[in-house]
Amino acid sequence: MERTLLCEIVTPERIVYTNEVRMVVAPTIDGEIGIMPLHAPLVSALKPGEIRVMYGEDKVDWFAIAGGYIQVHEDKVIILADQAASSSQIDAERARQALESARRRMEEIAPDDELEVNACVADLNWCEAQLNVADKHGL
C-alpha cells in the first residue's frame, strides 16, 4: 500500500477539505512547494494562489486560497488559509464582479490610507486567485 499523508485545508469559518493524499502542492512566499509523505517538518507563509491535492491513482483537487500558512509535521499537512474554495465551488462571474468592484474601490482610496489599501489588495488577490483556478479547473 502506498504511503499517504493527511491533508487538511482550514479557514477561520470551516474545514474546507480533509483527505488522505499522495502529494500537496502549495504557493509559498518563497515559491511553489511539493509535499509528499515523510517530508521534513515545515512551517511557511502562503501567498494567494492555487493548492493542488493529488490522491488515488490520478485524481487531483484544486483549491484557490487567499494566503495563510502551511504546516507539515510527520505525515500531516495543515493549510490554514485566510479564505479557500474548491474549483467546483467557485462562481467565476461573481468573482469577476468582485474583482471589478475592488478595482473601483482601489481607485477611490487615499494612497496614505494603508489599512484600506492593504484590505483592497487582499480582496484583489483573492478574486484573482479564484478566477485563475476557475478558468483552469472549473467544472
Backbone as JSON Lines, residues from 0, in Angstrom:
{"i":0,"aa":"M","n":[0.84,-1.19,0.0],"ca":[0.0,0.0,0.0],"c":[0.88,1.25,0.0]}
{"i":1,"aa":"E","n":[0.53,2.18,-0.84],"ca":[1.29,3.42,-0.97],"c":[1.13,4.28,0.28]}
{"i":2,"aa":"R","n":[2.22,4.87,0.71],"ca":[2.19,5.75,1.87],"c":[1.49,7.06,1.49]}
{"i":3,"aa":"T","n":[0.65,7.57,2.38],"ca":[-0.08,8.82,2.14],"c":[0.17,9.78,3.29]}
{"i":4,"aa":"L","n":[-0.37,10.96,3.14],"ca":[-0.37,11.92,4.24],"c":[-1.75,12.54,4.35]}
{"i":5,"aa":"L","n":[-2.07,12.97,5.54],"ca":[-3.37,13.6,5.78],"c":[-3.25,15.07,5.42]}
{"i":6,"aa":"C","n":[-4.16,15.56,4.6],"ca":[-4.19,16.97,4.23],"c":[-5.48,17.59,4.74]}
{"i":7,"aa":"E","n":[-5.33,18.71,5.43],"ca":[-6.49,19.5,5.88],"c":[-6.32,20.93,5.39]}
{"i":8,"aa":"I","n":[-7.37,21.46,4.8],"ca":[-7.42,22.88,4.43],"c":[-8.5,23.51,5.29]}
{"i":9,"aa":"V","n":[-8.08,24.48,6.1],"ca":[-8.96,25.06,7.11],"c":[-8.97,26.58,6.97]}
{"i":10,"aa":"T","n":[-10.16,27.17,7.08],"ca":[-10.29,28.63,7.14],"c":[-10.83,28.98,8.53]}
{"i":11,"aa":"P","n":[-10.89,30.25,8.88],"ca":[-11.47,30.61,10.17],"c":[-12.93,30.18,10.32]}
{"i":12,"aa":"E","n":[-13.64,30.03,9.19],"ca":[-15.06,29.68,9.24],"c":[-15.34,28.18,9.24]}
{"i":13,"aa":"R","n":[-14.46,27.39,8.57],"ca":[-14.81,25.98,8.4],"c":[-13.62,25.14,7.94]}
{"i":14,"aa":"I","n":[-13.8,23.83,7.99],"ca":[-12.85,22.89,7.4],"c":[-13.29,22.73,5.94]}
{"i":15,"aa":"V","n":[-12.43,23.09,5.02],"ca":[-12.75,23.07,3.6],"c":[-12.49,21.69,3.0]}
{"i":16,"aa":"Y","n":[-11.45,21.01,3.51],"ca":[-11.03,19.74,2.89],"c":[-10.27,18.9,3.9]}
{"i":17,"aa":"T","n":[-10.53,17.61,3.91],"ca":[-9.77,16.64,4.69],"c":[-9.74,15.34,3.89]}
{"i":18,"aa":"N","n":[-8.52,14.84,3.64],"ca":[-8.41,13.59,2.88],"c":[-6.98,13.05,3.01]}
{"i":19,"aa":"E","n":[-6.84,11.74,2.8],"ca":[-5.54,11.11,2.67],"c":[-5.08,11.34,1.24]}
{"i":20,"aa":"V","n":[-3.87,11.87,1.05],"ca":[-3.39,12.25,-0.27],"c":[-1.97,11.73,-0.52]}
{"i":21,"aa":"R","n":[-1.58,11.76,-1.8],"ca":[-0.22,11.37,-2.18],"c":[0.72,12.57,-2.16]}
{"i":22,"aa":"M","n":[0.18,13.77,-2.52],"ca":[1.02,14.95,-2.63],"c":[0.18,16.21,-2.54]}
{"i":23,"aa":"V","n":[0.79,17.27,-1.98],"ca":[0.16,18.58,-1.9],"c":[1.15,19.57,-2.51]}
{"i":24,"aa":"V","n":[0.67,20.44,-3.4],"ca":[1.49,21.49,-3.99],"c":[0.88,22.82,-3.57]}
{"i":25,"aa":"A","n":[1.71,23.7,-3.0],"ca":[1.21,24.96,-2.44],"c":[2.11,26.13,-2.82]}
{"i":26,"aa":"P","n":[1.52,27.34,-2.93],"ca":[2.29,28.54,-3.3],"c":[2.83,29.28,-2.08]}
{"i":27,"aa":"T","n":[4.03,28.95,-1.64],"ca":[4.61,29.67,-0.5],"c":[5.15,31.02,-0.98]}
{"i":28,"aa":"I","n":[5.48,31.87,-0.04],"ca":[6.02,33.18,-0.41],"c":[7.39,33.06,-1.05]}
{"i":29,"aa":"D","n":[8.05,31.89,-0.88],"ca":[9.36,31.67,-1.49],"c":[9.28,30.86,-2.78]}
{"i":30,"aa":"G","n":[8.08,30.52,-3.22],"ca":[7.9,29.73,-4.43],"c":[7.02,28.53,-4.16]}
{"i":31,"aa":"E","n":[6.69,27.82,-5.22],"ca":[5.82,26.66,-5.1],"c":[6.57,25.5,-4.44]}
{"i":32,"aa":"I","n":[5.86,24.77,-3.57],"ca":[6.47,23.65,-2.85],"c":[5.59,22.42,-2.98]}
{"i":33,"aa":"G","n":[6.23,21.27,-3.12],"ca":[5.52,20.0,-3.15],"c":[5.79,19.22,-1.88]}
{"i":34,"aa":"I","n":[4.74,18.7,-1.28],"ca":[4.86,17.94,-0.04],"c":[4.4,16.52,-0.3]}
{"i":35,"aa":"M","n":[5.26,15.57,0.02],"ca":[4.94,14.15,-0.1],"c":[5.14,13.49,1.27]}
{"i":36,"aa":"P","n":[4.69,12.24,1.43],"ca":[4.91,11.56,2.7],"c":[6.39,11.59,3.11]}
{"i":37,"aa":"L","n":[6.62,11.64,4.4],"ca":[7.95,11.69,5.01],"c":[8.69,13.0,4.75]}
{"i":38,"aa":"H","n":[7.96,14.05,4.4],"ca":[8.58,15.37,4.2],"c":[9.11,15.89,5.53]}
{"i":39,"aa":"A","n":[10.17,16.66,5.47],"ca":[10.73,17.28,6.67],"c":[9.7,18.25,7.27]}
{"i":40,"aa":"P","n":[9.72,18.43,8.59],"ca":[8.81,19.4,9.21],"c":[9.02,20.78,8.6]}
{"i":41,"aa":"L","n":[7.92,21.52,8.49],"ca":[7.97,22.81,7.81],"c":[6.82,23.68,8.28]}
{"i":42,"aa":"V","n":[7.09,24.97,8.4],"ca":[6.05,25.99,8.57],"c":[6.42,27.11,7.62]}
{"i":43,"aa":"S","n":[5.47,27.55,6.79],"ca":[5.76,28.6,5.83],"c":[4.5,29.42,5.58]}
{"i":44,"aa":"A","n":[4.71,30.68,5.23],"ca":[3.61,31.55,4.83],"c":[3.23,31.21,3.39]}
{"i":45,"aa":"L","n":[1.93,31.32,3.1],"ca":[1.42,31.07,1.75],"c":[0.98,32.38,1.13]}
{"i":46,"aa":"K","n":[1.17,32.48,-0.17],"ca":[0.65,33.64,-0.89],"c":[-0.64,33.22,-1.59]}
{"i":47,"aa":"P","n":[-1.45,34.17,-2.01],"ca":[-2.67,33.81,-2.74],"c":[-2.33,33.0,-3.98]}
{"i":48,"aa":"G","n":[-3.14,31.99,-4.24],"ca":[-2.89,31.16,-5.41],"c":[-3.65,29.87,-5.38]}
{"i":49,"aa":"E","n":[-3.03,28.84,-5.96],"ca":[-3.67,27.54,-6.18],"c":[-3.01,26.45,-5.33]}
{"i":50,"aa":"I","n":[-3.84,25.66,-4.68],"ca":[-3.39,24.45,-4.0],"c":[-3.81,23.27,-4.87]}
{"i":51,"aa":"R","n":[-2.88,22.35,-5.12],"ca":[-3.19,21.11,-5.83],"c":[-3.02,19.95,-4.86]}
{"i":52,"aa":"V","n":[-4.02,19.1,-4.8],"ca":[-4.0,17.94,-3.92],"c":[-4.17,16.7,-4.79]}
{"i":53,"aa":"M","n":[-3.17,15.83,-4.77],"ca":[-3.21,14.62,-5.59],"c":[-3.47,13.41,-4.7]}
{"i":54,"aa":"Y","n":[-4.41,12.58,-5.13],"ca":[-4.78,11.4,-4.36],"c":[-5.21,10.29,-5.3]}
{"i":55,"aa":"G","n":[-5.32,9.09,-4.77],"ca":[-5.71,7.97,-5.62],"c":[-4.69,7.76,-6.72]}
{"i":56,"aa":"E","n":[-5.1,7.1,-7.78],"ca":[-4.19,6.83,-8.9],"c":[-3.83,8.09,-9.67]}
{"i":57,"aa":"D","n":[-4.84,8.87,-10.06],"ca":[-4.59,10.04,-10.89],"c":[-5.61,11.15,-10.65]}
{"i":58,"aa":"K","n":[-6.11,11.22,-9.43],"ca":[-7.11,12.24,-9.12],"c":[-6.45,13.47,-8.51]}
{"i":59,"aa":"V","n":[-6.99,14.65,-8.89],"ca":[-6.46,15.92,-8.4],"c":[-7.63,16.82,-8.02]}
{"i":60,"aa":"D","n":[-7.53,17.47,-6.87],"ca":[-8.47,18.52,-6.48],"c":[-7.7,19.83,-6.45]}
{"i":61,"aa":"W","n":[-8.35,20.91,-6.91],"ca":[-7.74,22.23,-6.93],"c":[-8.52,23.16,-6.01]}
{"i":62,"aa":"F","n":[-7.79,24.02,-5.33],"ca":[-8.38,25.0,-4.42],"c":[-7.73,26.35,-4.64]}
{"i":63,"aa":"A","n":[-8.52,27.4,-4.57],"ca":[-7.99,28.76,-4.54],"c":[-7.85,29.14,-3.08]}
{"i":64,"aa":"I","n":[-6.74,29.79,-2.73],"ca":[-6.56,30.3,-1.38],"c":[-6.17,31.77,-1.43]}
{"i":65,"aa":"A","n":[-6.48,32.46,-0.35],"ca":[-6.19,33.89,-0.28],"c":[-4.93,34.17,0.52]}
{"i":66,"aa":"G","n":[-4.12,33.15,0.75],"ca":[-2.94,33.3,1.6],"c":[-3.17,32.58,2.91]}
{"i":67,"aa":"G","n":[-2.16,32.55,3.73],"ca":[-2.25,31.88,5.02],"c":[-0.94,31.22,5.37]}
{"i":68,"aa":"Y","n":[-1.02,30.01,5.96],"ca":[0.17,29.29,6.4],"c":[0.01,27.8,6.1]}
{"i":69,"aa":"I","n":[1.14,27.14,5.91],"ca":[1.16,25.7,5.76],"c":[2.07,25.14,6.85]}
{"i":70,"aa":"Q","n":[1.61,24.05,7.45],"ca":[2.4,23.36,8.47],"c":[2.49,21.89,8.07]}
{"i":71,"aa":"V","n":[3.71,21.36,8.06],"ca":[3.94,19.96,7.75],"c":[4.62,19.34,8.96]}
{"i":72,"aa":"H","n":[4.03,18.25,9.45],"ca":[4.62,17.53,10.58],"c":[4.29,16.06,10.41]}
{"i":73,"aa":"E","n":[5.33,15.24,10.39],"ca":[5.2,13.82,10.15],"c":[4.43,13.63,8.83]}
{"i":74,"aa":"D","n":[3.35,12.91,8.83],"ca":[2.59,12.7,7.59],"c":[1.27,13.47,7.62]}
{"i":75,"aa":"K","n":[1.36,14.74,8.0],"ca":[0.17,15.6,8.06],"c":[0.51,16.98,7.52]}
{"i":76,"aa":"V","n":[-0.36,17.49,6.65],"ca":[-0.23,18.83,6.09],"c":[-1.48,19.61,6.52]}
{"i":77,"aa":"I","n":[-1.27,20.72,7.19],"ca":[-2.38,21.59,7.56],"c":[-2.18,22.92,6.85]}
{"i":78,"aa":"I","n":[-3.19,23.3,6.09],"ca":[-3.17,24.6,5.41],"c":[-4.18,25.47,6.13]}
{"i":79,"aa":"L","n":[-3.67,26.5,6.79],"ca":[-4.52,27.47,7.48],"c":[-4.67,28.66,6.53]}
{"i":80,"aa":"A","n":[-5.77,28.7,5.83],"ca":[-5.97,29.71,4.78],"c":[-6.87,30.83,5.28]}
{"i":81,"aa":"D","n":[-6.57,32.04,4.85],"ca":[-7.44,33.17,5.16],"c":[-8.81,32.93,4.54]}
{"i":82,"aa":"Q","n":[-8.83,32.47,3.29],"ca":[-10.03,32.07,2.57],"c":[-9.63,30.93,1.64]}
{"i":83,"aa":"A","n":[-10.56,30.03,1.38],"ca":[-10.29,28.92,0.46],"c":[-11.58,28.46,-0.18]}
{"i":84,"aa":"A","n":[-11.47,28.0,-1.43],"ca":[-12.63,27.46,-2.15],"c":[-12.14,26.42,-3.14]}
{"i":85,"aa":"S","n":[-12.87,25.32,-3.24],"ca":[-12.52,24.31,-4.24],"c":[-12.93,24.82,-5.61]}
{"i":86,"aa":"S","n":[-12.29,24.29,-6.65],"ca":[-12.57,24.76,-8.01],"c":[-14.04,24.58,-8.37]}
{"i":87,"aa":"S","n":[-14.67,23.54,-7.84],"ca":[-16.08,23.28,-8.17],"c":[-17.04,24.23,-7.46]}
{"i":88,"aa":"Q","n":[-16.56,24.94,-6.46],"ca":[-17.43,25.85,-5.7],"c":[-17.25,27.31,-6.08]}
{"i":89,"aa":"I","n":[-16.33,27.6,-6.97],"ca":[-16.05,28.99,-7.33],"c":[-17.07,29.47,-8.37]}
{"i":90,"aa":"D","n":[-17.7,30.58,-8.07],"ca":[-18.61,31.23,-9.0],"c":[-17.79,32.29,-9.75]}
{"i":91,"aa":"A","n":[-17.34,31.96,-10.96],"ca":[-16.43,32.83,-11.71],"c":[-17.05,34.19,-11.99]}
{"i":92,"aa":"E","n":[-18.32,34.23,-12.32],"ca":[-18.96,35.51,-12.62],"c":[-19.0,36.4,-11.38]}
{"i":93,"aa":"R","n":[-19.32,35.81,-10.26],"ca":[-19.33,36.58,-9.01],"c":[-17.93,37.08,-8.67]}
{"i":94,"aa":"A","n":[-16.9,36.24,-8.9],"ca":[-15.52,36.66,-8.64],"c":[-15.11,37.79,-9.57]}
{"i":95,"aa":"R","n":[-15.55,37.75,-10.83],"ca":[-15.25,38.84,-11.78],"c":[-15.88,40.15,-11.32]}
{"i":96,"aa":"Q","n":[-17.13,40.08,-10.87],"ca":[-17.81,41.28,-10.37],"c":[-17.11,41.83,-9.13]}
{"i":97,"aa":"A","n":[-16.7,40.94,-8.24],"ca":[-15.99,41.37,-7.03],"c":[-14.64,41.99,-7.39]}
{"i":98,"aa":"L","n":[-13.98,41.45,-8.4],"ca":[-12.7,42.0,-8.85],"c":[-12.88,43.42,-9.38]}
{"i":99,"aa":"E","n":[-13.89,43.62,-10.2],"ca":[-14.16,44.96,-10.74],"c":[-14.52,45.94,-9.62]}
{"i":100,"aa":"S","n":[-15.3,45.47,-8.67],"ca":[-15.66,46.32,-7.53],"c":[-14.42,46.7,-6.72]}
{"i":101,"aa":"A","n":[-13.53,45.74,-6.51],"ca":[-12.3,46.03,-5.75],"c":[-11.4,46.99,-6.53]}
{"i":102,"aa":"R","n":[-11.35,46.85,-7.84],"ca":[-10.54,47.78,-8.65],"c":[-11.08,49.21,-8.56]}
{"i":103,"aa":"R","n":[-12.42,49.33,-8.62],"ca":[-13.02,50.67,-8.48],"c":[-12.73,51.25,-7.1]}
{"i":104,"aa":"R","n":[-12.86,50.39,-6.08],"ca":[-12.6,50.83,-4.71],"c":[-11.14,51.29,-4.56]}
{"i":105,"aa":"M","n":[-10.22,50.58,-5.2],"ca":[-8.8,50.93,-5.1],"c":[-8.53,52.32,-5.67]}
{"i":106,"aa":"E","n":[-9.24,52.66,-6.73],"ca":[-9.06,53.98,-7.35],"c":[-9.54,55.11,-6.43]}
{"i":107,"aa":"E","n":[-10.48,54.81,-5.55],"ca":[-11.07,55.83,-4.68],"c":[-10.35,55.97,-3.34]}
{"i":108,"aa":"I","n":[-9.48,55.02,-3.01],"ca":[-8.8,55.03,-1.71],"c":[-7.68,56.05,-1.71]}
{"i":109,"aa":"A","n":[-7.56,56.78,-0.62],"ca":[-6.44,57.7,-0.46],"c":[-5.16,56.86,-0.3]}
{"i":110,"aa":"P","n":[-4.11,57.2,-1.04],"ca":[-2.87,56.4,-1.0],"c":[-2.26,56.27,0.4]}
{"i":111,"aa":"D","n":[-2.53,57.24,1.27],"ca":[-1.95,57.17,2.62],"c":[-2.81,56.37,3.59]}
{"i":112,"aa":"D","n":[-3.94,55.85,3.15],"ca":[-4.8,55.0,3.99],"c":[-4.32,53.55,3.87]}
{"i":113,"aa":"E","n":[-3.23,53.26,4.59],"ca":[-2.55,51.97,4.45],"c":[-3.44,50.77,4.77]}
{"i":114,"aa":"L","n":[-4.26,50.88,5.79],"ca":[-5.13,49.76,6.14],"c":[-6.12,49.45,5.04]}
{"i":115,"aa":"E","n":[-6.72,50.47,4.49],"ca":[-7.71,50.27,3.42],"c":[-7.04,49.77,2.14]}
{"i":116,"aa":"V","n":[-5.86,50.29,1.83],"ca":[-5.13,49.83,0.65],"c":[-4.79,48.35,0.8]}
{"i":117,"aa":"N","n":[-4.28,47.95,1.97],"ca":[-3.94,46.54,2.21],"c":[-5.16,45.64,2.11]}
{"i":118,"aa":"A","n":[-6.29,46.09,2.65],"ca":[-7.52,45.29,2.57],"c":[-7.97,45.15,1.12]}
{"i":119,"aa":"C","n":[-7.86,46.21,0.36],"ca":[-8.28,46.17,-1.04],"c":[-7.34,45.27,-1.86]}
{"i":120,"aa":"V","n":[-6.05,45.34,-1.6],"ca":[-5.1,44.47,-2.29],"c":[-5.39,43.01,-1.97]}
{"i":121,"aa":"A","n":[-5.71,42.71,-0.71],"ca":[-6.06,41.34,-0.34],"c":[-7.31,40.87,-1.08]}
{"i":122,"aa":"D","n":[-8.3,41.75,-1.2],"ca":[-9.51,41.4,-1.95],"c":[-9.2,41.15,-3.43]}
{"i":123,"aa":"L","n":[-8.37,42.01,-4.01],"ca":[-7.97,41.82,-5.41],"c":[-7.26,40.48,-5.61]}
{"i":124,"aa":"N","n":[-6.32,40.17,-4.72],"ca":[-5.58,38.92,-4.82],"c":[-6.49,37.7,-4.68]}
{"i":125,"aa":"W","n":[-7.46,37.77,-3.78],"ca":[-8.4,36.66,-3.57],"c":[-9.25,36.46,-4.83]}
{"i":126,"aa":"C","n":[-9.76,37.54,-5.39],"ca":[-10.56,37.43,-6.61],"c":[-9.74,36.85,-7.75]}
{"i":127,"aa":"E","n":[-8.52,37.31,-7.91],"ca":[-7.67,36.81,-8.98],"c":[-7.32,35.33,-8.79]}
{"i":128,"aa":"A","n":[-7.07,34.92,-7.55],"ca":[-6.79,33.5,-7.28],"c":[-7.99,32.64,-7.65]}
{"i":129,"aa":"Q","n":[-9.19,33.08,-7.28],"ca":[-10.39,32.33,-7.63],"c":[-10.57,32.22,-9.13]}
{"i":130,"aa":"L","n":[-10.38,33.34,-9.83],"ca":[-10.55,33.34,-11.28],"c":[-9.51,32.46,-11.97]}
{"i":131,"aa":"N","n":[-8.27,32.49,-11.5],"ca":[-7.24,31.64,-12.1],"c":[-7.59,30.16,-11.95]}
{"i":132,"aa":"V","n":[-8.03,29.76,-10.76],"ca":[-8.4,28.36,-10.54],"c":[-9.65,28.01,-11.33]}
{"i":133,"aa":"A","n":[-10.64,28.89,-11.33],"ca":[-11.88,28.61,-12.06],"c":[-11.63,28.5,-13.57]}
{"i":134,"aa":"D","n":[-10.8,29.4,-14.09],"ca":[-10.51,29.38,-15.53],"c":[-9.76,28.11,-15.93]}
{"i":135,"aa":"K","n":[-8.86,27.63,-15.08],"ca":[-8.08,26.44,-15.41],"c":[-8.8,25.14,-15.09]}
{"i":136,"aa":"H","n":[-9.57,25.13,-14.0],"ca":[-10.08,23.85,-13.49],"c":[-11.56,23.84,-13.16]}
{"i":137,"aa":"G","n":[-12.27,24.93,-13.4],"ca":[-13.69,24.98,-13.07],"c":[-14.48,23.95,-13.84]}
{"i":138,"aa":"L","n":[-15.55,23.5,-13.22],"ca":[-16.4,22.49,-13.87],"c":[-17.47,23.14,-14.72]}
